[in-house]
Amino acid sequence: MASSQETHPKAVTESSDNHPGQIQNHSFSAALAALGFDDWFASRGADRLKDGLSAARITEVNRNHFRISDGRREALAECSGRFLFNAEDSVDYPTVGDWVAAQVFDGSTAVIHHVLPRKSLLKRKDPGKAAVFQLIAANIDHALILQSADSDFSLNRLERYLVMVHESGIRPVIVLTKTDLASAEALADIREKTGRLGGQCPFLTVSNRTGEGITVLRETLLPGLTYCLLGSSGVGKTTLLNRLAGEDRFDTGEVREKDGKGRHTTTRRQLVRLEAGSLFIDTPGMRELGNFDTDAGIEGTFDEIASLGGRCRFADCTHVHEAGCAVKEAVEQGRVDAGRYENYLKIRREAAFYAMSVQDRHRRDRVFGKMLKNYKKTMRKK
């Protein structure tokens, strides 16, 4: 993660002539920089940050409103009517971690007029809806993917998280929690399994109970960068965040004596800044990890399969039944893990299915739009 220093926000000098959060000639307050605002956002958001609007970051998403901050003050915010009217899809709406152009009124209420361009957007298929994205968080630099060292460890689930993270252009870090519950042999087996994932994904081990590995993890975190915690319910995300913060700032469930598992308590996504300056987004546990529109994510996660695909006899090889398939040959020879190959095919089939659902929804939307347009023409003639 040391390479992330390239994206560390540049030091800035605060101008007393500028309204807090207001951008003028690409200068911005140190308070904004502490929340992750840098020259990338300043240059791409300048056209939206004018006419009395200032930059703020969404730190919490609730059902009917957002909490935003410019590093000095917080306010409860709602989207403007024009914003809601122009939003065409779920990805157009703000989510935690977003930078927005907002109009702040009395210091405690605000209206969001624009979402600034995003460096990254973490999203998944909305559970129960075949063709809609659910936003998780935006502008994340690193995703800490937590897996517990007990019986809950799942290589297939880990690969699904990696697909999601790679698709979003976020650097993944695998963090194995609850290492105090596993034997040395079990930990070695997990290390061997995760070693099959390929790539250069960092792998860290921690124990929230004993504190082992916490200092090592804390020392890798950089001020001004945004990290998110991903993992199943009860894997220890919030407890780890408390450990990194050095205090019990967030509620956690009690740990059961028989299996050492904690009850999941995070119910909403929120962004917090630790004393050392790194920013964290805690997320509720996700039971379903459906993905679609994930070609880059699948290729980044199953990079050895993607590399072998270029050696297949047919350019459009599906790696399922074709003769001369380099991927199938590698699986048969044991050069590619059979379980990893099966998970690759399963995730790809799901992505294709959901993509078809998206196309069908867009087709129905076009038909409805055309019908509405014809109706309006008919009414004007009357």
C-alpha positions as a printed Julia matrix, in Angstrom:
382×3 Matrix{Float64}:
   0.0     0.0     0.0
   2.99    2.27    0.18
   2.57    3.1    -3.51
  -0.62    4.91   -2.59
   1.49    7.9    -1.59
   1.23    9.02   -5.21
  -2.4     9.95   -4.59
  -1.85   11.63   -1.24
  -3.49   15.09   -1.23
  -0.99   17.85   -1.86
  -0.32   20.33    0.89
  -2.43   23.45    0.42
  -2.42   26.91    1.86
  -5.76   28.12    3.12
  -6.84   31.48    1.78
  -8.78   33.69    4.16
 -10.48   35.3     1.17
 -12.27   32.11    0.26
 -15.51   30.85    1.75
 -14.8    27.51    3.51
 -15.08   24.84    0.83
 -15.27   27.37   -2.01
 -12.82   26.74   -4.81
 -11.02   29.66   -6.39
  -8.09   29.14   -8.73
  -7.87   25.52   -7.54
  -7.06   26.44   -3.94
  -9.06   24.88   -1.15
  -9.07   24.75    2.59
  -6.88   22.44    4.63
 -10.09   21.25    6.31
 -11.35   19.93    2.96
  -7.97   18.33    2.24
  -8.19   16.49    5.56
 -11.41   14.88    4.28
  -9.66   13.71    1.09
 -10.32   16.67   -1.22
  -7.37   17.17   -3.59
  -6.43   18.7    -6.94
  -8.2    15.88   -8.81
 -11.58   16.89   -7.36
 -10.76   20.61   -7.51
 -10.04   20.58  -11.25
 -12.97   18.35  -12.2
 -15.5    20.02   -9.92
 -14.68   23.67  -10.56
 -17.56   24.18  -13.01
 -20.07   22.97  -10.39
 -18.6    24.84   -7.44
 -19.82   28.34   -8.21
 -22.89   30.54   -7.74
 -22.7    30.21   -3.97
 -22.21   26.43   -3.94
 -19.39   24.91   -1.9
 -17.71   21.52   -1.67
 -18.73   19.06    1.04
 -18.36   15.32    1.54
 -21.21   12.98    2.37
 -20.36   11.31    5.67
 -23.62    9.47    6.28
 -26.62    8.29    4.26
 -30.02    7.92    5.92
 -33.42    7.13    4.51
 -34.58   10.69    3.83
 -31.47   12.83    4.12
 -27.68   12.97    4.04
 -25.12   14.26    6.5
 -22.39   16.35    4.85
 -19.2    17.98    6.1
 -16.67   20.5     4.82
 -14.2    19.55    7.53
 -15.31   22.39    9.82
 -19.03   21.98   10.15
 -21.69   19.37    9.48
 -25.17   19.8     8.07
 -28.19   17.69    7.2
 -28.83   17.88    3.47
 -31.45   16.96    0.89
 -31.2    16.83   -2.89
 -32.66   19.73   -4.84
 -35.8    19.2    -6.9
 -33.88   19.73  -10.13
 -31.3    17.16   -9.08
 -34.01   14.57   -8.4
 -35.75   15.37  -11.69
 -32.56   14.96  -13.74
 -31.39   11.75  -12.04
 -31.92    8.88  -14.47
 -30.51    5.92  -12.56
 -29.51    4.82   -9.08
 -25.85    5.62   -9.78
 -26.77    9.3   -10.24
 -27.72    9.68   -6.58
 -25.25   10.62   -3.84
 -23.73    7.98   -1.61
 -21.38    8.02    1.36
 -17.92    9.24    0.34
 -19.23   11.39   -2.49
 -18.13   14.99   -2.89
 -21.06   17.27   -3.65
 -21.74   20.9    -4.51
 -24.08   22.11   -1.8
 -25.81   25.26   -0.68
 -25.56   25.61    3.1
 -28.2    27.79    4.75
 -28.05   28.26    8.5
 -25.04   26.08    9.14
 -27.14   23.03    9.95
 -29.21   22.46    6.79
 -28.17   22.28    3.16
 -29.34   21.41   -0.35
 -27.27   19.21   -2.69
 -27.23   20.46   -6.28
 -24.52   18.32   -7.9
 -22.41   15.22   -7.3
 -18.8    15.89   -8.27
 -16.98   13.44  -10.56
 -15.96   10.26   -8.74
 -12.57    8.6    -8.54
 -14.25    5.28   -7.79
 -17.72    3.93   -7.1
 -18.33    0.72   -5.17
 -21.65   -0.87   -6.06
 -23.43   -4.21   -6.3
 -26.65   -5.63   -7.65
 -29.55   -4.53   -5.49
 -30.74   -7.64   -3.62
 -34.09   -8.81   -4.98
 -33.94   -6.54   -8.03
 -32.47   -8.12  -11.13
 -31.28   -4.99  -12.92
 -30.63   -2.19  -10.41
 -27.39   -1.12   -8.78
 -27.14   -0.5    -5.05
 -24.5     2.09   -4.22
 -22.17    1.23   -1.35
 -19.6     4.05   -1.25
 -17.66    6.42   -3.48
 -14.12    7.79   -3.8
 -12.44    4.89   -2.01
  -8.7     4.36   -2.37
  -8.35    0.99   -0.64
 -10.88   -1.7     0.28
 -10.06   -3.87    3.28
 -11.82   -7.17    2.56
 -12.31   -8.96    5.88
 -12.57  -12.72    6.14
 -12.53  -14.53    9.47
 -10.11  -17.37   10.12
 -12.81  -19.6    11.61
 -15.25  -21.82    9.73
 -16.8   -18.75    8.05
 -13.82  -18.36    5.7
 -14.91  -18.69    2.06
 -12.56  -18.4    -0.89
 -15.5   -18.12   -3.3
 -16.97  -15.19   -1.36
 -13.57  -13.54   -1.24
 -13.31  -13.78   -5.02
 -16.72  -12.14   -5.37
 -15.58   -9.22   -3.22
 -12.44   -8.94   -5.33
 -14.5    -8.79   -8.54
 -16.56   -5.95   -7.05
 -13.48   -4.05   -5.88
 -11.43   -4.53   -9.06
 -14.37   -3.42  -11.2
 -14.47   -0.18   -9.2
 -10.78    0.55   -9.69
 -10.09    0.23   -5.94
  -6.96   -1.37   -4.5
  -7.92   -4.45   -2.44
  -6.28   -5.59    0.79
  -7.22   -8.98    2.26
  -7.47   -8.9     6.06
  -7.87  -12.19    7.89
  -9.56  -11.6    11.26
 -10.09  -13.77   14.36
  -6.71  -15.44   13.93
  -6.8   -16.35   17.63
  -9.57  -18.86   16.81
  -7.49  -20.77   14.25
  -4.58  -23.16   14.6
  -1.25  -22.58   12.91
  -2.12  -25.33   10.42
  -5.47  -23.69    9.57
  -3.8   -20.31    9.05
  -1.19  -21.87    6.79
  -3.96  -23.52    4.75
  -5.77  -20.18    4.34
  -2.54  -18.5     3.26
  -2.02  -21.22    0.67
  -5.58  -20.82   -0.64
  -5.4   -17.03   -0.9
  -2.04  -17.39   -2.62
  -3.9   -18.95   -5.58
  -5.72  -15.71   -6.21
  -2.82  -14.34   -8.21
  -1.88  -10.69   -8.52
  -0.13   -8.7    -5.82
  -2.99   -8.25   -3.35
  -1.63   -7.54    0.16
  -2.58  -10.08    2.83
  -2.67   -9.15    6.53
  -3.74  -11.08    9.64
  -5.27   -9.53   12.77
  -6.98  -10.51   15.99
  -9.38   -8.01   17.49
  -9.32   -9.99   20.74
  -5.55  -10.11   21.3
  -4.56   -7.07   19.23
  -2.13   -9.09   17.12
  -1.5    -7.45   13.74
  -3.4    -4.24   14.56
  -0.24   -2.11   14.79
   1.05   -3.47   11.47
  -2.25   -2.62    9.78
  -2.42    0.82   11.39
   1.07    1.67   10.13
   0.05    1.01    6.51
  -2.76    3.59    6.63
  -2.05    6.99    5.07
  -3.67   10.31    6.06
  -6.07   11.79    3.54
  -6.78    8.43    1.88
 -10.16    6.74    2.13
 -10.52    3.09    3.14
 -13.64    0.97    3.33
 -14.31   -2.19    5.32
 -16.04   -5.01    3.45
 -17.1    -8.38    4.81
 -19.93  -10.54    6.04
 -21.96   -9.76    9.15
 -20.09  -10.51   12.36
 -16.67  -10.76   10.71
 -15.36   -7.98   12.96
 -15.43   -4.86   10.79
 -16.7    -2.43   13.42
 -14.55   -3.96   16.15
 -11.51   -3.54   13.92
 -12.46    0.08   13.26
 -12.64    0.67   17.02
  -9.22   -0.93   17.38
  -7.74    1.31   14.7
  -9.37    4.36   16.29
  -7.96    3.39   19.67
 -11.33    3.73   21.39
 -14.84    2.24   21.33
 -16.43    4.85   19.1
 -18.89    2.48   17.44
 -21.33   -0.06   18.84
 -20.56   -3.74   18.4
 -22.46   -6.88   19.32
 -21.45   -9.24   22.07
 -19.17  -12.11   21.19
 -20.67  -15.57   21.66
 -18.6   -17.82   23.85
 -19.12  -20.99   21.82
 -17.79  -19.72   18.5
 -16.31  -16.29   19.13
 -18.6   -14.62   16.6
 -20.0   -11.16   17.13
 -23.48   -9.93   16.27
 -23.5    -7.49   13.36
 -24.55   -3.99   14.45
 -23.69   -1.66   11.55
 -26.97   -0.63    9.93
 -25.88    2.33    7.82
 -22.84    3.48    5.89
 -20.85    6.31    7.4
 -17.47    7.96    6.9
 -15.23    8.75    9.85
 -11.77   10.3    10.19
  -9.29    8.65   12.52
  -6.91   10.68   14.65
  -3.94    9.78   12.42
  -5.78   11.26    9.42
  -6.97    8.23    7.45
 -10.65    8.09    6.51
 -12.82    5.0     6.92
 -16.2     3.89    5.63
 -17.83    1.07    7.58
 -20.49   -0.87    5.68
 -23.25   -3.25    6.76
 -22.55   -6.92    6.14
 -23.69   -8.17    2.74
 -25.3   -11.6     2.44
 -25.72  -11.33   -1.34
 -22.91  -10.3    -3.66
 -24.49  -10.35   -7.1
 -22.49   -8.5    -9.76
 -23.09   -7.39  -13.32
 -21.27   -5.14  -15.77
 -18.03   -6.53  -14.3
 -15.78   -7.5   -17.23
 -12.83   -5.55  -15.83
 -13.47   -6.86  -12.32
 -13.56  -10.49  -13.45
 -10.41  -10.06  -15.52
  -8.61   -8.35  -12.63
  -9.61  -11.03  -10.14
  -9.03  -14.06  -12.35
  -6.0   -12.63  -14.09
  -4.33  -15.98  -14.82
  -7.49  -17.19  -16.6
  -7.72  -13.94  -18.57
  -4.07  -14.35  -19.6
  -4.6   -17.92  -20.74
  -7.68  -16.85  -22.71
  -5.45  -15.16  -25.26
  -3.94  -18.53  -26.17
  -7.24  -20.23  -27.0
  -7.86  -21.41  -30.56
 -10.96  -19.23  -30.91
 -11.0   -15.53  -30.1
 -14.54  -15.78  -28.67
 -13.81  -18.9   -26.6
 -16.15  -19.28  -23.62
 -13.69  -21.67  -21.87
 -16.5   -24.18  -21.41
 -16.75  -26.62  -24.33
 -14.53  -25.42  -27.18
 -11.66  -27.49  -28.56
  -8.25  -25.88  -28.24
  -9.2   -23.99  -25.06
  -6.03  -23.07  -23.16
  -8.0   -22.45  -19.96
  -9.62  -25.91  -19.9
  -6.26  -27.48  -20.66
  -4.66  -25.61  -17.73
  -7.45  -26.8   -15.41
  -7.04  -30.42  -16.54
  -3.28  -30.22  -15.98
  -3.73  -28.66  -12.53
  -2.11  -25.33  -13.46
  -5.41  -23.56  -12.67
  -7.34  -24.55   -9.55
 -10.56  -26.37  -10.52
 -12.62  -24.7    -7.78
 -11.39  -21.27   -8.83
 -12.26  -22.05  -12.45
 -15.8   -23.13  -11.46
 -16.32  -19.93   -9.45
 -15.07  -17.91  -12.43
 -17.67  -19.52  -14.68
 -20.44  -19.05  -12.1
 -19.72  -15.35  -11.57
 -19.5   -14.79  -15.33
 -22.84  -16.56  -15.94
 -24.51  -14.44  -13.24
 -23.05  -11.25  -14.72
 -24.35  -12.2   -18.17
 -27.82  -12.96  -16.78
 -28.07   -9.64  -14.95
 -26.73   -7.81  -18.02
 -29.6    -9.26  -20.06
 -32.02   -8.0   -17.39
 -30.49   -4.53  -17.68
 -30.89   -4.54  -21.46
 -34.51   -5.64  -21.11
 -35.21   -2.86  -18.59
 -33.65   -0.26  -20.89
 -35.73   -1.58  -23.8
 -38.93   -1.31  -21.74
 -37.94    2.21  -20.66
 -37.45    3.26  -24.29
 -40.85    1.82  -25.25
 -42.53    3.64  -22.36
 -40.71    6.88  -23.23
 -41.87    6.67  -26.83
 -45.45    5.97  -25.74
 -45.38    8.97  -23.38
 -43.97   11.2   -26.13
 -46.74   10.15  -28.55
 -49.35   10.75  -25.85
 -48.1    14.3   -25.3
 -48.23   14.99  -29.05
 -51.81   13.73  -29.19
 -52.84   15.95  -26.25
 -51.27   19.03  -27.87
 -53.27   18.46  -31.05
 -56.49   18.46  -29.03
